[in-house]
Amino acid sequence: MPAAGSVLEHLLWPVLGLMLYATFTLVPLNHLRDAFRDGRFLAAAVLGNFVLIPILA
C-alpha cells in the first residue's frame, strides 16, 4: 500500500511532536487537549523551553 505510506509519512512528525510534548510535560495523552486549552500552562511551557532553557544553556 504505497499510498498509505505517503500519508503516514506526513503524519509522522506532528504525531511524534505531540507525543514528545506530552512526555516532557508529564501530561497524560487523554488530557492533552485540556493542556493546550490552559493558557497559563502553555505560557509557562513556552517561556521555559524557548527563553529560560536557552539562556541557561
N, C-alpha and C positions, 0 to 999 in steps of 0.2 A: 504494500500500500504506500507507494511513494508520495501520494498527495497528503496523506496523514502525517508523514514525516515532515513535510514542509510546514504544515500548520503547527505541529508540536514544537518545531524548532523556533518559531516566532513566539511561542508562549513560554519557552524555557526561561529566559532572563526575567520577565516580570514575576513569574511564579517563584523562581529562586530568590528574587529580591524580597518578596513578601514573606517567604519562609525564614530568610535570614533576619529580616526586621523583627518578626515575631520571636525568633530565638534570642536575639541580643537584647530585646526589651523585656523579655520574660512575659510576653503576652500570649496566653493560650490562643491557638488558631480560631477557636469558636468565639473569641472575644475581640478578634482583630478589627471587625467593623466598628465596635464601640471605641476602640483605641484611636481609630482615625477620626472619630467624631469629637474626641476630647481635645479641645484647643490647648489647654494648659499642658497636657501630656505631649502633644506634638511640638509645642514651642520648646519645652524642656529637651526633648529628643533632638530637635534641630540645633538648638543652642549648644548642647553638649557635643554632638557629633561634628558639627561644621564650624564651631567657633572655639570652644574651650579645649577640646582634644587637639586640634591643630596648633593652638598656641602653646600647649604643654609639650607637644612633640617637637 
